[in-house]
Amino acid sequence: MLPQRRTALVSIAAAALLVVVKLVAGLATGSLGLISEAVHSGTDLVADGDRGLSPSTGIGVFTLTFDRAPGWGWTGDVHDLVANYVMLTLVGLHVLAGLYHYFIRRDGVLQRMLPGG
């Protein structure tokens, strides 16, 4: 077995074990956060096509790869730039909303969102 293939298989096994551990811990404790992490890790495992295995193994089934038409390569940069600014804006709005609830409304929403709340 090639070293690259062995490394890929170990990586997949570790990721799958991590999914199982997160899911079991989430179900045992009733933590939706751990369950959602398990689902997220599971979808990353299935959709990650960079592990060095062929798509026939079930890994990378949902990976979309394509080349942009000549002259349209810049669109990937624009997409990344817009996505980053939109994400930063949404995070900023959420932080502002949490502070609004804490300082102005004083309704305990921020405390309930924090661990132990």
Secondary structure as the mmCIF struct_conf table of DSSP 4:
data_model
#
loop_
_struct_conf.conf_type_id
_struct_conf.id
_struct_conf.beg_label_comp_id
_struct_conf.beg_label_asym_id
_struct_conf.beg_label_seq_id
_struct_conf.end_label_comp_id
_struct_conf.end_label_asym_id
_struct_conf.end_label_seq_id
HELX_RH_AL_P HELX_RH_AL_P1 PRO A 3 THR A 29
TURN_TY1_P TURN_TY1_P1 GLY A 30 GLY A 30
HELX_RH_AL_P HELX_RH_AL_P2 LEU A 32 ALA A 47
BEND BEND1 ARG A 51 GLY A 52
HELX_RH_3T_P HELX_RH_3T_P1 PRO A 55 THR A 57
TURN_TY1_P TURN_TY1_P2 GLY A 58 PHE A 62
HELX_LH_PP_P HELX_LH_PP_P1 ASP A 67 ALA A 69
TURN_TY1_P TURN_TY1_P3 PRO A 70 GLY A 71
TURN_TY1_P TURN_TY1_P4 GLY A 73 GLY A 73
HELX_RH_AL_P HELX_RH_AL_P3 TRP A 74 TYR A 100
HELX_RH_PI_P HELX_RH_PI_P1 HIS A 101 ARG A 105
BEND BEND2 ASP A 107 GLY A 108
HELX_RH_AL_P HELX_RH_AL_P4 VAL A 109 MET A 113
BEND BEND3 LEU A 114 LEU A 114
TURN_TY1_P TURN_TY1_P5 PRO A 115 GLY A 116
#
